[in-house]
Amino acid sequence: MENHYIQMENKKKITITEVTSVEGFDEETILANLTDEGLVISGKNLHIEVLDLEEGKLVAEGEIEALTYTKKKAKTKLIDRFRK
């Protein structure tokens, strides 16, 4: 399990490391995938300022109301799909 870091400034700006992708976002939700799990950022007027997947860094601004961790869906191998 990789360590990730979250830095929040006055519930207005958040910086997250070990981000591997962003599944989707709008002004109320950002769905980010970390190395080992997912992270849902909820709030108002959210926007992504920086997304650098090479560095694994996400910076978002807005009115941050909640952070929720989610389990990542297990990736199925192509061969496993045909065995069913």
N, C-alpha and C positions, 0 to 999 in steps of 0.2 A: 504494500500500500504506500503510495506516494503521499508526502505531506503537501498540503496546500495551505495557503495563507489568505486571510481575508482582512482587509483594512477598510474601516468605514469612518468617514468624516462627517459628523453631525447629521447622520441619516440622510445626507445629500449626495455623497459620492462614495463609491465602493470600488476597491481594487481587489481582484481575485487572481491567484496564480494556479498553475496546473490545469488550466482550461484547455480541453482538447477540441471542443466545437460548441457552437450555439445552434440549438435545434430550431429556435424561433424566438421572436420578440415582438412586442408592441409597447404602447405607452404604459401598460399596467403589469406586464410580465416579461421576464427574460428567462428562457430555459437554457441553461448552460450545462455541458457535460464536463466533468472533471475527470481525472485519470481513473478513479475507481467508483465514482458515483455521480449522480446528477444534483444540480442545485437550481432551485426556482427562486428568483428574486421578484418580489411583488411590491407594487407601489403605484405612484401616479407620476405622469410626465417623465417616464423613464426613457433614456436614450443611451446608446452605446457610444462612448467617446473614443475608446481604443479597443481593438480586438486584434491581438497579435498571436496567432496560433503557433508560430515558430517559438516564441518565448513562453507561450501558454498564459498570456496575460489578458485580462478583461478589465476595462475601466468603464463604469456606468455612472450616470448622474440622474437625479430626479428626487422625488420624495420616497425614500425607501421605507417600506412598512414591515416587511417580513422576509426571512430567508428560510427555505425549507429544503432539506436534503431528501433525495429520492434514490431508490435503488436503480441501477442501470439494468436494462433488459439484457439477458444473456444472449450473446450472439450465437446463432446456430450456424453450423458448418453446412455448406452446400450438400455434402454427402448425406448428412443427417436428414435433410428434407426429403430425399428420395427413399430413405429406409422406411418411412411411415406408410 
